[in-house]
Amino acid sequence: MQPRKPSLKESVADRAYREIRELAMMYKLRPGASLNEVELAHRLNVSRTPLREALNRLASEGFFTFEARRGFRSRSFEVRELVDLYELRSELEVFATKLAIQRASDDRISELEAFCRNEGAKRFGADMMAQLDVDELFHERLAALSDNGEVVRMLKNINGRIRFARWVDMDGRLRQTDSEHLQIIESVRQRDEGRCQQLVAGHISRRVDQIREVIKEGFARIFIEEIQA
């Protein structure tokens, strides 16, 4: 999948928000480090006002923290936060599929299956980031079957905050992931709530020891990239 192109009407603050969010999602800004706003403004070719607007927005979404007289700080990359986010994502998607079973038409379910099969076939041979794009889009489309916009909005926020961890975690899991997606779709089609919730929870959940391994590998990738830069 190609990255989303900015709208011609995109404001400077919106562009700054989008570009900084992409940096934050993939930990291009070192975890826990203080932000140098002057340097970041120069890097993005924006003034301090739209930069601060973008950072405030991102802080409200959990990508940064802010302390008076200390400024903005990049979010951490820690076990507790990832465990919390994975647990929340699991509960949110279980709830979304419960609503989807009640509300989604057979045609919409079939459209999701077609998307899954078509995009799944294209993913083999694609780079890991393109594979992750498709995976996130599948889960957001699945959540959209709930007809609850707040569920989709919350899921997109969580996906952004765990994107780097999922990029690390996805390596080697592609065939298993696509198979599980199709099983979830079939359980929604059959209106089998118990089976669907079991599949979704099993597909998403990660044990604490698995998350520790993701963090260990993630830090290795962050610092290797810094050395190579």
C-alpha angles and dihedrals in degrees: 000000000000117000114259113270116229117251118254086237094052111132123229090250091050091050091049090048092051095046095044091046089055090051092048095046092058096036094245082148108064114257113261094004123137114249120240099216094191092053093044092049089052092047091053095037094235134123123252095257099063089037092056090046090054093046093050090052092049092047089055088054094052100255095112139017125223130209125184112255090005101066129205125347129193114252119262126252101223140147096241095053093046092047089051093049095046090049091049092047091051094051092044095051092045088054091046093053091047088058091042091056089054099041114023119099121228089247093057091047090051090050090055091049091051090050091049094050096043097045092038090059090051094050096072107095093015120119118265094255092055089049090051091050090057092045093052091047091052092054093046091050090048089052090047089063085072090069087223112125094192091058090054092046092051092046092052090053092050092046090054093050095049096036095107093047091049091049089056093043098048097066108119095002100093101108092043091049095052092047091052091049091057092048090053092050091050092051090053090049090051090048088232102155097178094050092044095051091048092051095046094047092047092047095052107030122099128190119237091249090054090051090049089056091049090052092048091051091042094055090048090055093045094053096039088055090049091052092049094046 
